[in-house]
Amino acid sequence: MSAPQNIIAVVFDFDDTLTDDSTTKLLAHHGIDTEEFWKVKVKSLAEEGWDPTLGYLKLILDNVGAGKALGKLSNSSLRAFGGTLKLYRGLPKLFVDLKKLAQAHTVSNPVVEFYIISGGIEEVIRGSKIAKHVHGIWGCRFAETDGVISHVKNVITFTEKTRFIFEINKGIADPDRKNPYQVNQDVPSSARRIPLSNMIYVGDGLTDVPCFSLIGHSGGEAFGVFDPSRADSPKKAWEQLAAPRRVRSLNAPKYGPTDELGALLRATVQHMCLRLDVRAKTA
């Protein structure tokens, strides 16, 4: 059976895309030297062959426990910390505006949904003010022992992010990830809930490149963000994302209607809605 395929998915990375790096904020909140954590300890593990994401999660667990920097850290306390994060300018109003844009198109009746795929900590994201606007969230998760995080439960690294793009594409609703093999089931293109061409991806760095490439090469749109106030950010963004043409544009992460990125996202959703209208009229 053919699916309506009138849903537009706007997919975001989280850290340095919607808010400042939340793990760095968490570590600093507990008095951990973040420069040493990332540039010395995580870097050292990576040089030993560790996946960088698993490396930082291991180091967090090393700091959990009585008398340690993070104390008896729990998933509920991670979620509570997420509620303290400040979102970037124009959020969450962007989400409201994009939904209104879609509602004005009565020919195809498009719907806009929002997703987050992040190598950050999922419970922190779920505690943030943005979570209630988001249809699906995937991040790294911890299991607990006696109410304290003790083991890594899920990890999301570079190409792992594309797995969840395909879950969105196929319409898999499995927030507890009880069926990890479901994403590999064959689903005909006509039956997929959200075509890749109906997707927009917004991210800030090399961990997002697989998603940029997948969506960009499939008829969707990819936008890169960078912080112009950081001395090395514009140069890295140009060399890693713009010059290889991995993204449509590079902009500061500001999402108001008169901000460059905010205006581009509104225009892109409008264009996709018009495309869906044309398809509906000619079907």
C-alpha positions in Angstrom: 0.0 0.0 0.0 1.3 3.5 -0.9 1.9 5.9 2.0 0.7 9.6 1.7 4.3 10.8 2.1 3.2 14.3 2.9 5.3 14.6 6.0 8.4 16.9 6.2 11.0 15.9 8.7 13.4 18.5 10.1 16.2 16.6 11.8 18.7 18.3 14.1 21.9 17.5 15.9 21.7 18.9 19.4 25.0 20.1 20.9 26.3 23.3 19.2 23.2 23.2 16.9 20.3 23.9 19.2 22.2 24.8 22.4 25.8 25.0 23.6 27.6 21.7 24.1 25.4 20.1 26.9 28.0 17.5 28.0 30.6 20.2 28.5 28.0 22.2 30.5 27.3 19.2 32.6 30.9 18.5 33.4 31.6 22.2 34.2 28.5 22.2 36.5 30.2 19.5 38.5 33.6 21.2 38.6 35.4 19.0 36.1 38.1 20.6 34.0 36.5 20.5 30.5 39.6 21.4 28.6 41.5 18.5 30.2 38.5 16.2 29.8 38.1 16.7 26.0 41.6 17.7 24.8 43.7 15.4 27.0 41.7 12.5 28.3 39.2 11.9 25.4 42.0 12.6 22.9 44.3 10.1 24.6 41.6 7.4 24.5 41.0 8.1 20.8 44.7 7.8 20.1 44.5 4.4 21.8 41.9 3.3 19.3 38.7 4.1 21.3 35.7 5.4 19.5 35.5 9.1 20.7 31.9 8.8 21.8 32.5 5.6 23.8 35.6 7.3 25.2 33.8 10.3 26.7 31.0 8.0 28.0 33.6 5.8 29.8 35.2 8.9 31.3 31.8 10.1 32.6 31.3 6.7 34.3 34.8 6.9 35.8 33.7 10.1 37.6 30.4 8.6 39.0 30.2 7.3 42.5 30.4 8.4 46.1 33.2 10.9 46.6 33.7 11.4 42.9 33.1 14.6 40.8 29.7 13.5 39.4 28.5 11.8 42.6 25.6 9.5 42.4 24.5 10.7 39.0 21.2 9.2 37.8 19.2 9.4 34.6 16.6 11.6 36.4 19.3 14.1 37.5 20.6 14.2 33.9 17.1 15.0 32.7 16.8 17.7 35.4 20.1 19.2 34.2 18.7 19.3 30.7 16.0 21.7 31.9 18.6 24.3 32.7 20.0 24.5 29.2 19.4 27.7 27.2 18.3 27.2 23.7 19.7 29.3 20.8 17.9 32.4 19.6 14.6 31.8 17.8 13.9 28.5 19.5 11.4 27.0 20.0 9.4 29.5 18.0 10.9 28.1 14.8 8.9 24.9 15.4 5.6 26.7 15.8 6.3 28.8 12.7 7.2 25.8 10.5 4.0 24.0 11.5 1.9 27.1 10.6 3.6 27.3 7.2 2.6 23.7 6.5 -1.0 24.2 7.7 -1.5 26.9 5.1 -1.2 24.4 2.3 -4.6 22.7 2.0 -3.9 20.9 -1.3 -1.4 18.3 0.0 -2.1 18.9 3.8 1.6 18.6 4.7 2.7 18.0 8.3 6.1 19.1 9.7 7.8 16.9 12.4 11.0 17.5 14.3 13.6 15.0 15.3 17.0 15.1 17.2 19.8 12.6 16.5 22.8 13.3 18.8 26.0 11.8 20.1 25.2 13.6 23.3 23.3 12.3 26.3 19.7 11.5 25.5 18.3 12.1 29.0 19.8 15.6 29.0 18.1 16.3 25.7 14.8 14.8 26.9 14.9 17.2 29.9 15.5 20.3 27.8 12.8 22.8 26.9 12.9 21.6 23.3 11.9 18.0 23.9 8.1 18.6 24.0 8.2 20.0 20.4 10.1 16.9 19.1 8.6 13.8 17.5 11.6 11.6 18.2 14.9 11.8 20.1 17.9 9.5 19.8 21.1 9.9 21.9 23.5 8.0 24.1 21.9 6.3 27.1 23.1 4.9 30.4 21.7 1.9 32.3 21.5 2.3 36.1 22.4 0.1 39.1 20.6 1.1 42.3 19.5 4.4 40.9 23.0 5.4 39.7 24.2 5.3 36.1 26.6 2.4 35.8 26.9 1.2 32.2 26.6 2.5 28.6 23.2 1.3 27.2 23.2 2.9 23.8 25.8 4.8 21.9 25.5 6.9 18.7 28.5 7.6 16.7 29.1 8.9 13.2 27.4 6.5 10.7 25.1 5.2 13.5 23.2 8.5 13.0 22.1 7.4 9.6 20.4 4.3 11.1 17.9 6.7 12.8 17.4 8.6 9.5 16.2 5.3 8.1 14.0 4.7 11.1 12.4 8.1 10.5 12.2 7.2 6.7 10.4 3.9 7.4 8.1 5.2 10.2 9.5 3.0 12.9 8.2 4.2 16.3 10.3 2.3 18.8 11.5 4.8 21.5 12.6 2.0 23.8 14.6 0.4 21.0 13.3 -3.1 21.8 13.6 -4.3 18.2 17.0 -3.0 16.9 16.7 -5.1 13.8 13.4 -3.7 12.6 15.2 -0.9 10.7 16.7 -3.5 8.4 13.4 -4.9 7.2 12.7 -4.3 3.6 10.0 -1.5 3.0 9.1 -0.5 -0.5 9.8 3.2 -1.3 6.1 3.8 -1.9 5.3 2.6 1.6 7.9 4.6 3.5 6.4 7.2 5.8 8.8 10.1 5.1 10.9 10.0 1.9 14.5 11.2 2.3 13.7 14.0 -0.2 11.2 15.3 2.4 14.0 15.7 5.0 16.0 18.6 6.2 19.1 18.0 8.3 20.8 20.6 10.5 24.1 19.9 12.2 27.5 21.4 13.1 30.4 19.1 12.4 32.1 16.0 11.1 29.9 13.7 13.1 27.0 14.9 11.0 28.6 14.3 7.6 27.1 10.9 7.0 23.6 12.4 7.5 24.5 15.5 5.4 25.6 13.2 2.6 22.7 10.7 2.8 20.0 13.4 2.8 21.7 15.7 0.4 22.2 13.0 -2.2 18.7 11.8 -1.8 17.0 15.1 -2.7 16.6 16.5 0.8 18.4 19.5 2.2 21.4 19.8 4.6 22.4 23.0 6.5 25.6 23.4 8.5 26.0 25.7 11.5 29.1 27.2 13.1 29.9 29.7 15.8 31.5 32.8 14.2 32.6 33.9 17.7 35.1 31.0 18.0 38.4 31.7 16.4 38.7 28.4 14.5 35.1 27.7 13.8 34.6 29.5 10.5 37.8 28.0 9.0 36.9 24.5 10.1 33.3 24.8 8.9 34.5 26.0 5.5 37.2 23.3 5.1 35.1 20.4 6.4 31.6 21.2 5.3 31.3 24.0 2.7 34.2 23.4 0.4 33.4 19.7 -0.1 29.8 20.9 -0.8 28.4 18.7 2.0 25.8 21.4 3.0 23.6 23.9 1.2 24.9 26.7 3.4 26.8 27.6 6.6 25.2 29.9 9.1 25.3 30.9 12.8 22.8 28.8 14.8 20.1 31.5 15.1 16.6 30.6 14.2 14.5 33.7 14.2 12.5 34.7 11.1 15.1 37.4 10.2 18.1 35.3 11.0 19.8 33.8 8.0 19.4 30.1 9.1 15.9 30.7 10.5 14.8 32.4 7.2 16.4 29.6 5.1 14.6 26.8 7.1 11.3 28.6 6.7 11.9 29.1 2.9 13.0 25.4 2.5 9.9 24.1 4.3 7.7 26.4 2.2 9.4 25.1 -1.0 8.8 21.5 0.1 5.2 22.2 0.8 4.7 23.7 -2.6 6.4 20.7 -4.2 4.0 18.4 -2.3 1.1 20.6 -3.5 2.2 20.1 -7.2 2.5 16.4 -6.7 -1.0 16.2 -5.1 -2.5 18.2 -8.0 -1.0 16.0 -10.7 -1.5 12.6 -9.0 
